Amino acid sequence: MSRVLRPLLIVAGTRPEIIKLAPVMEWLDKLDVEYVFVWSGQHYDYELSEIFFEELQIQKPRINLNVGSGSHSEQTSKIMVALEEWIEKIKPSIIVAEGDTSTVVASSLTSLKCQIPFAHIEAGLRSWNITMPEEVNRKVADAIATIHFAPTKLAVINLLFEGISPKNVYLTGNTIVDVVSKFKELVMEKGEAFLSEYGLNNNDYILVTLHRAENTDNPQRLGNILKALAELSQRYDVIFPIHPRTKHRVTELGLAKYLQRVETIKPLGYIEFLSLLANCGAVLTDSGGVQEEAFILRVPTVTLRYNTERPETTIHGLNRLAGADTELIVKLTLHQINYAKKVKSLIIENLLGDGRAGERIAKILRELSEKGIALEEPDLRETPMITYALLENGANSKAVFEAIIGFDKNGEPCGSSRDYWRLLARIRNSYDTYTLNSK
């Protein structure tokens, strides 16, 4: 029996979060760690989400905050208010959330306000696109988090360069690898039946997912993408599990004419979707999760975005970024379909993980909970000058970059204020020396 007296609080609110949290909750159950699963209701069609709990074989949420629809700010504020009440009642040891949604940023902020350590699963991902709500959410969550579970080496580097102490960063792998590995055989078994149901031939059709606001809320982008689908549907079967919001926008903008030869179907359960993904010639998507799943299954991908927080998926050309350029989408899709015939024979390291991320995360959470991790005020009386500086690297090749304040092997700050002033004397006036965006 675990020695944890206060339970963990795991918060989710979207279907992708259910998928990626499933391996963690499975291992928490195996390790006999008590936790309370809270559903925010950000994806407010609960019945549509319920099949995911069943397919992934995880417990249903004990608490439903029922926040419903609304703007990002409205959903975030509703989640914070409702979650705070439950935190006061449950008094968890750690609050855990995964990803980059409004649910995640709300959980991180509420954790901090309630003085409870926050653990961010999938920390360190960056698209560098600050116009993307998810980028804001994950940056805020990482800035607040006490515990960072980074899925890849690149994610770790992002966190370290943002000043996160290595003491708080754990390289775990991505839990999506656990999920796909667990269900891969079942997916292959059911694949033929699903293809027969939709009249599709193995590796001879295109799968499409499209839901991001930057595409669906922009008439020109949405129109360009649908024009590409219309052109591709002249050559290949195109199957499109269409998100309700996307379907509404297509109708509202009078763009349904581009989908006449496209097979639009209702959203699918997870196993069914993976079966269609595993057997398609190429997938067109604006989803981060689908990019990862396709990479694991070695399915060539065309991402309908101008940037990605999953750059590992672009290794060996498995994922190509097309944006919303009609001509480029068509060109890259045709290329990827041809590439599909070669990719199965390639030896590709899975940079997303080894399928044990859920186990690692669960064991770390248990250990930290048992130790009694808590938010603490740092004692910086001997090291008050923790800051960042742009250092000069002159013509001298032997020049050494000194740290104003570093961290020792335990992740604690080391150095002194004398180090700061000595180094400061060697730094030129940054306004004179370094002019950003001068042109």
N, C-alpha and C positions, 0 to 999 in steps of 0.2 A: 504494500500500500504506500502511495506517495506521501511524503511528509508535508506537502503543501496544504496549509490550512485555509488560505484564501484562494479562490478559484481564479483562473484566467478568464478574461472576457474577450471573446472572438466576435468581431463585428463584420458583417458583409451586407451587401445590398443589391448586387448585380449577379447575373448568371456566370460571367467569367470569374468572379471572385469565388463562387461556390466551387467551380472546377479546380482552381488553384489552391484553395484551402483544404480540399478533401484529403490529400495525403497527410497534411499536418494533423487534422482532427483524427484521422485513422490511427496515427502513431500516438497521439495523446491518449486515445482509448487503450491502445496496447500497453502504454506505460502507466496506465491508471492515474492519469493526471486529470483533476477535476477542472471543467471549464463550462462556461455558459455561452451558448451560441445565440447571438442577437442578429435579427434581420431588420435592416433599416427600412426596407420598402422602397428604396430608390427605383428599382425595377418593380413597379407597383402591381403588375399582373402576377400575383402570387401563384396562380394555377400554372402559368407558363413556366415558372421557376421550379415548381414542385417536382416535376419529372426529373430535374437534375439531382435533387436530393436522393431520389429513388435509384436512378441509374448509377450514381457515384457511391451509393451505399453508405451515406452519412446520415447522422441524426438530423431531424428537422429542427429549426430554431425554437428555442424555448420562449423567446421574446420577439414580438413583431412591433416595431415602432410605427409602422403604417404612415410614413411621411408622405407618400403619394407623389404626384407630379408637381412641377413647378420649375422656376428658373434655378440655375446653379446656386445662387445665393439663398434662395428660399429653401431649397432642399437642405443645403448645408446647415442653415440656422435651425430648421426644424429638427434635424438629426441631433444637433448639439443640445438643444433644450431637452428633448426626450431622453437622450442617452445619459445626460447628467443625472437625471432622477434615478435611473437604474444603477449608475455607478455608486451613488450614495447608499442605495439599498444593498448592493452586492459586495461593495468594497473589494474589488478584484486586486490581485497582486500585480498583474500586467494586463494591459489592453493591447490586443493584436488586430491588425487589419492588413489587407493585401491589395497592392495595386495603386491606382491613381484616380479613383473616382471621388465624387462629392462625399460619399460615405467615408472614405479614407481620410480626407482632409478634415472632415468634421470629427472623426474619432481621435485624430492626433491633437487637434486643438482642445477638445473636451478633456482628453487625458491630461494635458498640461495644466489646464485650469483646475482640475481636480487633484493635481499633484500625484498622478499615477504614471509609472513608466509606460511608454508607448513603444511597441515593437512593430516595425514596418517590414513586411515581407515584400520582396521585389524592390528593394531600395536601390537607388543609384542609377536608374534608367533615365536617360536624357535624350530628348529629340532636338533640343536647342531651339524649339519653336514656342516662344512665350505667348503667342496668340492662341495656343492650344490649351483649353482648360485643364486637360490631364497633366500637362507639363507643370502648370502652376501648382496643381494639387500635390504632385509627387515631390516637388522642390520644397513646398511648405512642410509636408509630412517628414521629409528627411531632415530638415532644419530643426524640427521639434523632437524627433524620435530619440529615445534613449538607446534602443537596440536596432541595428540595421542588418537585415538579412539580405545580402546582395547576391543575385543569381549568377553573375559572371564576373570575370576579372575586370572587364571594362567598367562594369558598374562599381566595383571597389575603387578603381582609379578615380572615377567621377566624384565619389564621396570624399576621398582623401584630399583631392584638389579643392573641395569646397570647405575644407577645414574640419571635417569630422575626425575625431580621434580614432586611430585604429583599434583602440581598446573596445570600441562599441560596434565594430564592423565584423560580420561573419560571412565568409564566402561559402554558400550552401549549395549552389546549383539552383535551377528553376524547377519548381514543383510540377510544371506542365509536363516535364519529361517523365516524372513518376506516373502521371495520369495516363499519358499516351502509351507508355510501356505496359501498364497494367491491363489496358483494354485492347492492345494491338491485335492479339489473336482473335478476340471476339469480333472486332471490327472486320478482320479479314474473312471470318466465317460468315458474317451477315452481309458482306459487301455484295455478293452476287444477287441476293434477294432484293436488296435495295435498288441495284442497277436495273434489275428486271422490272421492278415496280414502276420505275420512271422511264423505262425504254431506252436505257443508256448502254453504251459499249465501253468496256474497260479502257482507260487511258485515251478515250476518243471524245471527250467532252470537256467543257470549261465550267468551273464552279465559280460563283460570284457571291461576295458578301459586301454590303455597302450600308453604313449607318452613321458615320461620323458627321457631326454638325457642319464642319468646314466644307464637306461635299454636299450634303443634303440641303443645307440652308443657303447655298450659293447656286442660283439658277444656272449660271453659265457653266460652272464646274459640273453640276449634275447633268446638264444637257450634253456636255462634251463626253462624259463617261458613258451615258446611255447611247450616244451615237456610236461610240466604239463597240458597245455590246451589239448594236444592230448590225454593224458591219461584220463582226465576228460570227454572228448567228447565221450569216449566209454560208459559212464554211463549216461550222461545228455546232453540235448541240450545246446550248448554254442553259445551265440550270441556276436559278437565282432564288434562294430562300430569302424572301424580302421582308425586311423589318417593317412593322406596322407604320412607324414614323416615316420611313423612306417611301412606302407605298402611298401614304397620304400626300407627301410632297410631289411625287410623280404625277398623281392625279390633279393636284392643285395647280401645278405649273403646265398642265397639258402636254406632258412628255411621254404618255403611255404609248404613243405611236411607235416609239423606238423599241418597245418590248414585244412587238407582235409575234416575233419568231423566238422569243426568249421564254423558257419555261419558268414562270414565277410560281413559287410554292410557299406555303406557310413556314414559319420558323420551325426548326427541327429539334428533336432531342439530341443529346450529345453523341451517343453512339451512332445514331443515324447520320449525323453531320460528319463525324470522323470517317464513316464508311464512304460517303461521297467524296470527301477530301482525299482519302488514301488512294482512290481509284481514278481520279480525274487526270487529264493531260496537263492542266495548269489551273491555278486558282488566282482570281483577281479579287483583291481585298483591300480595305482600309483599316482592318482590325489588327492590333498588335498581337493578340493571342493567336489568330489564324496564321500570321507570319511564323510564329514559333512552332505551331503544330505542323505546318507544312514543311518546315525545315527538318523537324524530327522524322517525318515520314518521307523525306526526300521528294517532295512535290514542288516542282518549279513554280515560282510565285511572281506575280506582278502586283506591286503595291501602289494603290491609287492615292498616293500621298507624295509630298515633296521632301519628306524627311522621315526618319524612323528612329525610335528609341531601342530598336533591336538590330543594331548594325551587324551583329554576329551572323544573322541570317543571310547576309549578302555574300558570305564567303562562298567561293567557287561559282558565283553567279546564280545561286539557287533563288535568290530574291532580287528583283530589279525594281527600282523606283521609277514610276511613270508619271506621277502627278495626275492632273486631269487633262492631259494633252491627248486628244482623240487619236491622232496619227501615231504618237509614240506608244499609246496603250495597245493599239492593234499590232504595231511592229514588234514590240517586246513580247506580246502574248504568243504570236506565231513563232518567234524565236524560242520561247520557253517550252512550247509544245514539242518542238523538234529536239530540244535539249533533254526532255523527259526520257527519251530513249537511251541516252548516255548516262544519265545521272545515277541510275541504280547500280552501275558498276564502279562508281567512284568510291574511293576510300576517304570518307569525310569525318573528321573528329567532331563529335557533338559538343560544341562549345557552350551549350546551354545547361549541361549537367550530366550526371550519371544515373539518374533515377532514384537517388537516395536523399533528395532535398527535404522531403517531409520528415524523414527520420531524424536528420540533423537538426532541423528547426525545433521539432518537438523535444528532443533531448536537451537542447540549449535552454528552451523555455522552462523545462522542468528544473534544470540545474539553477537557473537564475531565480526562479520562484522560491526554491528551497533555501537559497542563500539569503533571501529577503531583500532583493534589489529594490532600491527606492531612489527618488530624485533627491539629490544632495546639493547643497550650496558649496561651490569649490572654494578652497582656501588658497588664495593667490597672493598672500602677503609677501612671499619671497619671490614670486614670479608674476608681477602685475602687468607686464608689458606683452601680453599675448595679442599679437596682431599680425597683419600681413604687410609685406613690403615688396616693391619691385627692385630687384638687385641689379647692379651694374656688372656686366661681364666685359671688361675692357679687352684691349689687345693682348694682354698677358694670358697665355694659354694655361698658366698654372693658377689662375685666379680661382679661389675657393669660395663657393657660396655658403655662407654661414647662416644658420637659422637663428632668428631672434629668440624664439622659444621653440624648443623641440619637445618630443615625447620620448620617455624612456621605454624599456621593453614591456613595462606594465601598463603603458598608455597614459602615464601621468606626466604633467608638464614638468620640464626641467630647464635649467638656465637661470639667468638672473637679470635684473634691470641693468646691470653693468654691460651685459652682452648687447642689450638693446641700444644703449647710447654709443657704444663703440662701433656698432654696425651702422647706426644712423649717420655717423660722421662720414661714412664711405658711400653713401647713397646720394646721387645728384638730385637736384630739385626736379621732381617728376613732371612738373608743369612745363619746365624748360626742355627737358630731355626727351620726354615721351608725350607726343601729342596724338591722341587717339582720334581717328576719323578726320584727320586734318584736311583730307581732300573730299 
